[in-house]
Every structure is written in C-alpha cells, then in structure tokens.
Amino acid sequence: MGKNITQKIIKAHLLGGQTVPGQEIDLRIDQTLTQDATGTMAYLQFEAIGLDRVRTDLSVSYVDHNTLQMGFRNPDDHRYLRTVAQRYGVVFSPPGTGICHQLHLENFGKPGTTLIGSDSHTPTAGGIGALAMGAGGLSVALAMAGEPYSIPMPKVVKVNLTGRLQGWAAAKDVILHLLGLLTVKGGVGKVFEYAGPGVATLTVPERATITNMGAELGATTSIFPSDAQTERFMKQMGRPQDFVELVADEDAQYDEVVDIDLSALEPLVAQPHMPDQVVPVRELAGLKIDQCAIGSCTNSSYSDLKTTALILKDKRIPVETDVLVSPGSKQVVKMLAAENLIEPLLDAGARLMECTCGPCIGMGGSPVSAGVSVRTFNRNFEGRSGTQDAKIYLASAETAARLALDGQFTDPATWGERPERVELPESVPSIRDLFLFPPEDGSDVDVVRGPNIVALERFEALPDTIEADVLLKVEDNITTDHILPAGPQITALRSNIPAISEYIFSRVDEGFVPRMKEAGKGVILGGENYGQGSSREHAALGPRHLGVKAVLVKSLARIHRANLVNFGILPLLLENPDDYDLLKQGTTLTIPARDIKPGQSVDLTTDSGHMVRAINDLTEKELEIIQSGGLLNAVRDRQSR
Ligand code: F3S
C-alpha cells in the first residue's frame, strides 16, 4: 500500500510503537529549535541531564520574543542562551536577527526531517516538507539529549488543492477558509497534508503561511510535499544541498479528505476573538480601522512585505490608522532595501519595527482602547495584543495593506488591480554570518547566569517510604493558576525555581510555602479535577522544589498528571472519595512508595491508624521515572548506564 508524506517521515524516524492512529509512537528527532521565552528552561533542563553536547543533527536557539522589555532580566536571559548554546553545541540567533520560524525556514529547515520546537508555530517548517511540531520545553531538552519524542500516531488528512489563487485571495485565505470550515478544534490528533494539482501553484513562503497557522486547527502539524517549488526555494536560499524530493505515493491512503478550490477563494478575515470566526472581508465593509500590523511568523516573508510595499507605494495611509511593519528576518530587510522598497513603506506613513515577534505578543504596538486592529498574525485572543478591549481581525498581508489605505473595511471588489504575485529572486543575500555557530568542543565555555537564572537542582530519588503531613487540603477544580498564578511579575521568574516557588498556592493559602519550608516535605490533598487548565510545568516544578512528595486527589487533570510524573511527584487517586473528608490538614500519612506496582492499589496509613486506599494508574515507565526522582534523573541514569 502506498504511503503519504507523513507516513514516510514517521517510518524513517520510528523508534517504537505501532503506527495505528491514536497509539503512542516514539520518533527520532533530527532538529530542535527554541525561542527565548521558553528556551531558558529548556536549556536548564538539558543541563540538568548532564550531557556534554547536544545529540541532535542541529539545534538552534532563537531570541525573538522578549527583546524590548526594560531591565536586566531579558539581556541576562539572552546572555545565558548565547553562552549555554556555545557550551553545548547549539546555534545561537541573537535578538533582532528575526523570528524563529521565518529564520528556520530560510536557513536551517530540511525536507524529510523531524523538528520539534518549544513554540507552537514550529509547524511552519512543514512548508518545506519537514515534519515539524510544537512541543514543551522538557520534550525539547530530552530531544537534544537524543531521547525519542512520543506522540499519538496522527490521522492524516489530505487537503486536496485544485485551481489557482485569483485576484486578492492569498495563501492566508486558504488556512482561514480551513479554520472557518473545521474550527480551532478540528485538527486535534491530525496532520494536514497538502496534495493535489493546486500545490504546485503555491511558493514555499505561501505554503509556510498555511502550515504556520495550521497550529490554530489544533493539529499535530501540517506538511507540503518537497517538490520543484521547494527545490527552487532551497537554491534561492543558497542551500541546494539540503533539498530532497518528498512526495506522496500515487496510491497513498489518507484517513480523511478535504477539498479546496483555490480559484474560488476570496479575501477572508477572522473576527475577534478566535481564529475560526471567519467571514469574507466584504461583509465588514464600513467598519473603521485604527491599526494594521503586518508581520509575525505567519506573514513576514519577503513576498509578504514586498507585496505590502507595492500596495502602499506612492500612497498615503490616513494618519488615524497606525500601520506597523515587522519584517520576519534581517534577510527580508536587506532584500527590501536592495530593491528600494523600504522608502515606499516609510513614505506611506508605516512604522518599521524590529525583526521580532513584537506586536504579536503585545511587545510594543498595542492598539488604542477598544480599537480595531487588522493583523496578519495567527492569533486574536482577547488581551493578547496588550490592549484588553481591542478587537483583533486576522487577515493576509495584501488585505491588511490594502485596508490600511482605506482606513476602514471595504469590499475587495473596489480595490482595483492587485500587484503581481511576488517571486523570490534567483539568489538572496545570506545572513548566515549573523548566527553564532558553536565551537567543536565547548567544554571551556563558561555558561553565564544572571541573578535571575538558577541552575536546576538535582532532585533526590523517591524514598522507600514517604512519611509526610498533609500540608494543604484544597477543594475540587483546582487549576494550575491556583497552584502557580500567572502575571508578568511571576513569569519573569520562570528560570529561577527557588524564587518562583515562593508563589506556589500564594492566592489560595499564604501559609502554605512557610509550612512547606518548615516541614521540608509534604502531601497535597485535593478534590476532583486537580491541576486543570494551562499546561505550565512550573506548577509541578515549584511544589517539587518545596518538597511535595505526593498529591492525593479524587481525580487529576491529564497534563498536570504528566508534569507531576516528569518532576517526580507521586500522583495518587482516592479509591473512596469519602476518605477526603476523613483526612485533614496536619494528618500524617505513611506511603509505601517503593512497593507501588502498576495497576495495584496502595494502602496509606494515617497517624491515627486509619487505612486509606489509593488507586495508582501509573505505568511501569512512569513509576520508574517517579522512583528515579523525575524524568531528568531517569534519563541521566539511563544515559550513564
Ligand atoms: Fe512570535 Fe507570534 Fe509567531 S509570538 S513565534 S510571531 S505566533
């Protein structure tokens, strides 16, 4: 039976598991990428494993998120990222060089490889035929250590493209159309693989816009074939040697098929506050626009910005409409400058920003209060722009630029001729010298940590018996926000576990941290659905640092459970929920930790002699991790054997 591209890459990288949709598979990872906001913790975790050098073919550390904040923390983070990269064999991309996904596509991505990145838009590299997935920082750290990456085997959806984009319709409208059709939940557990005659009509930058925003479908990733377009792109980027052809077999099988006729698409826009609230631009005609922001990892390529410049050339944007342009990389800026395309942007009244994420995460360029902002980005969640009551509309670069001139939504039928579709020149200026490549041997390099970066402590292995007090009793539906509140003051401490741990349960019970510090160890007792909400690792790392040995709850949220296991905290479920009432804060529990067997219940005893039965649903692998003191320890133990 023929294979699709996804199956081919998975087969070539499969280290374990059955390739049956939904079953867990282990993949060898060729490349990793990190950005600065998530990267510091990923490298601290990699350091904690204790290897001398990364084991991937290529790992790159990009600085593109927090480049404009004031104070010492960001530059300290950047210095740590630079020195840790040199020490362990990672390529470093300094702040201002560009946005991670744009840079990776231009400089490092390769067809047929596997890539994981600690950023959800890593699937951008699917535009050149890489199987590229967003992952947690810990998974990236483990991949750098040569460990497999486990995912449920995805279903593969064939997105069958026919026809060719017409008029003002753009690649962005392909993915907006799909989002409107399938919603933000429509892609969970699936890879969207593009096929059909329409594929050949799309350039690599257009494909990358589509795979980038495939993340909003909730998809595992999206991927295009590696074909003549890809070969041309790799040549233009000065890396013809990185091209390999990769196409689906003629008789390839898919789990589902979606048909899209490119010729029938029109300019679309996602309305506030979800990327799947998609309507045709014409339906909003008359709505005043306060801001247009062009850029982000979705639409900041040379093609996007040249099109923008051509639309704005010799025109004037109304002064009430604030227009921001953030190029995806210095390469893009150099190419625009070489073709005298910066001047038309400036003369039209646009503001030229740094080559970073910038306004996408509210790092500069926030809209006015209750303002309408048309953005070429991939997300429009409430408050993300930095202005809580702003209304963010997502559109293509051509739509945003054209609307900027009108200062309001207008019907594309009135827009006149679209500038010709942009092709990349045959060769483009290289910015390779701006990356810092690591030395062959980094063992002499000093890793420099500012005061806000603290190496991860080595957690001890689980004792034979846990004897500890219940130091906190909480109700049902405790979220990770209850465990560790969010907010800039707290997240700024993400690379400093001792400091961030001071905030554990700070809004639930101010006495918890002092009690933990005094006792040195403890157990948390909880109700139903403990640990629901955001996936933050620190909600397990912080308690672990404070000495929490086990959580004993009625039921547990899936991701938090995984985080507890990864950081060596024993998750136990009360067999009889009534025991929750029996146990009090201050009850001493004795848990036979080393005797726990997969699938068998565990008998805990209290200081008053009661027996409380707990269920453990841990697998053998998970028990081994917990008993080692956490995943980093388990990997270190395994690698030193
Ligand atoms: Fe950056 Fe926004 Fe993309 S934060 S990586 S430009 S989604």
Boltz pocket constraint, residues with backbone or C-beta under 6 A from the ligand:
constraints:
  - pocket:
      binder: B
      contacts: [[A, 64], [A, 65], [A, 99], [A, 100], [A, 101], [A, 119], [A, 121], [A, 296], [A, 297], [A, 298], [A, 356], [A, 357], [A, 360], [A, 361], [A, 378]]
      max_distance: 6.0
